Amino acid sequence: MSNLTPIQNGLRQRCGACGEGRLFSAYLKLNEACPHCGRDMRAADTADGPAFFVGFSVLIITAPFLFLIPMSPLPALLKVAAIVVLALLITGLSMWLLPVAKGILLNLQMHHKSGQAEFDRGDG
């Protein structure tokens, strides 16, 4: 068993149970089971959570530059180059953070045994 928290194991992209097995077999492709301890990972589904958190975080970090670059006194060609560099930075940062966010959310979901919401009709 791992002494690390689900968040620490998610940052390392390792299984939340043993802390050893890799979560992904490819970029964002989740293993069906942990290669080290055999923990079944098919029940976990992070859906769009990682994309939302990463997109929102990257937007907060880069939005000021998206407003400041067009208003800067730079020549038009330098403004275009700065926007292209910023777009590449946004893309690279998002691609780098997506597996980390998915690993954290997946480990938290499995640690807390969360599942689909069910509504109690309570006919009485």
N, C-alpha and C positions, 0 to 999 in steps of 0.2 A: 504494500500500500504506500501511496505517496504522502509525504508530510507537507507537500505544497498545497496551496489553496486552488480551487478551480480556476481562479483568475490567473494565478502564476503558471499553472499548467497550460492554460489557454494561450498565454503569451509565448510559451515555449512550443506551442502546437503539439502538445503531448496528451495522452489519455488522462482523464481526470481521476481514474481509479488507481492506476499503477504508476503514472508519471513517466513511463518509459516508452510505450508504443506511440507511433506517429498517428495523428488524427486523419491526415490526408494522404491519399495514394497519388494524387496529382493536384494541380492548383485548384482549390476549392472542391475537389472530388473526395468526399468523405469515405474512409474505409468502412466496410460493412461490420467489421469487428476489429478490436485492438489486436495488432500483430503480436503483442507481448503477453497480455493477460486474457485475451479472448472476449472482452466485454462487448456486448452487442450494441452497436451504435445506430442501427436502422430505425429505432423508435424515436430518435431525436430529430427534430426538424426546426431549424432556426428561421426558416422562411426568409422574409425580406429585412429582418432586424439588423443584421450586420451591414447591409447596404445603406439602410437609413442612417445608422449611427456614424458610419464612415463618411457618407455624403454630407451629412449635417456638420460634422466636425471639420472636414476639409473646407467646406463653404465658409464657416466662421473664420478659419485661418486665412483664407485667400480672398474673401470678398472685398476687404479694404483696397487691395491692389487692383481689383477689377474696376473700382471707382476712381482710384488715384492716377492710374496710368493714362487714361484718355484725357484727364485734365492737366497733365504735366506739360511743361513747355518744351518737350522734346520734339524733334522733327518727326514727321509722320512715319517714316521708315523705321525709326527706332521704337516708336509706339507699337507698330505692328510686330516687330521682333520681340518686344517685351511681352506682348499678349501671347505670342506663340510659345515663348519660354514658360510663361505662367500656365498655359494650357498643358504643356508637357509635365510641369511640376504637379499640377492637379491630378493628371492621369496617373503619373508614377506614384504619388502619395496614396491615392485611392487603391491602386493595385497592390501596394505593399501592405496597407492596413486591412484590407478585406479578409485575408486568411486569419490574421490575428483576432479581429473582431468576431469572426465566425467561430474560432476555437474557444474564445472566452464565453460567448453565448451558449455554445454547445455544451461545454463543461458545466456551466452554471445550470443549464436546463437539466442535464443528467444528474447532477449533484442533488438538486432539489426535487427530482422526480416529477417535474412539471409535464403537463400534457395539454390536450385540447380542452378548452372551456366547455363545461357541461352545465346546462341550465336545469334547475329543479322546478318542475311545473307546479308542484304543491297544490294539488286539486282541492285542498281542504281549507 
